[in-house]
Amino acid sequence: MSIHMTARFQVRPKSLEICKQAITDFIAYIRENEPGTSLYCSLHEQEDETAFLHYFIFEDETAREKHRESIGVKRFTDVLYPELVGEVEFMAYNMYTTT
């Protein structure tokens, strides 16, 4: 069964460009190295340019673990976490319905 997750976070205004580049690099890493990650997208809030929501789908728990333990996650969090305002809020979801 697929695993759907979100990660909501906010970055400091002065580090917005650095964080946007880190997000771009991270998603490129996922695209090239994580075939078990079915989708990974970064949504940038319209009303607050420092706020992001990441939505991602893993094929299964094995893919989720591979992602969590990857060098891509380490590189991304090494850049992102020092620039955060608050904590990253992770949520896991079960698919209910879709089109």
N, C-alpha and C positions, 0 to 999 in steps of 0.2 A: 504494500500500500504506500502511495506517495505521501511525503511529508511536506506540508505547506507551512511557511514561517514568514514572520516579518521582523524587522529590526528598525526601531524608530530612534533617531538621535539628532542632536543639534550640535553644531560646531561654532567656535568663536568666529566672529566676523572677520578678524584680521587673518585668519587661516583658511578662509573659504576656498581660495584658489588651490592651495596645497591639498586640501581635502578632496576637492573635486577631481584633481589629477590622480590622487590615490584611489578614488572610486573607479575612475576610468581604467587605471592599470589593473585593479583588482578584478573587474569584470572581464577584462581581456585574459587575465590568468585563468579564470574559471572557464571561459569559453575554450581555451586551448588545453586545459589539463583535467577537467572534471566532467567526463561524459555522463556521469550519474546525476549531475545537477541539470535538471530539465529546463529550468528558468531561473534567471537571476536578474532582477531589474532594480534600478535606483530611481526613485521618484523624488523630485525636488519640489518642496512646498511653494506654491505660488505667492502666498502672503508673507512668508518668512524665508528668505533665501538661505538662511543658515540651518534650516530644518529639512531632514531627509527621512524617507521611509523606504527601506529595502524590502522587496518581496521576492521570495525564492522558493523553489520546489525541488526537493530531492526525490529520486526514484524510490529510495528505500533507506533504511537505517545505515546500511553499509556506505552509501553515498554521502549521507550526512556526516558520518564519522570521518570519512576521507577528507571531506571539506574542512571540518573542525580542526583536523590535525595537519593541514596542508601548510606549506611554506607561504602560499599566497595569503592565507588568513594572518599568519604571523607578520608578514610585511605590511599588510593593510592596517592591522591593529597597532603596529609599532608607530605608524604615522598618525592614524586617526585618534587613538585614545588620549594622547596628551593634549589634543585640541578640542576635546569635547566640553560642552556645557552640560553637566550632569552625567547620567549613565545611559548606556544603550539599553533600550527596553525591547527584549526579545519576547515573541509570542509564537506559539505553535498552534496550528489549526487542523481540523479534520474537514475534508471536502464535504459540503452539504449538498450543493446543487450548482450547476453551471449551464451555460447555453450550449 
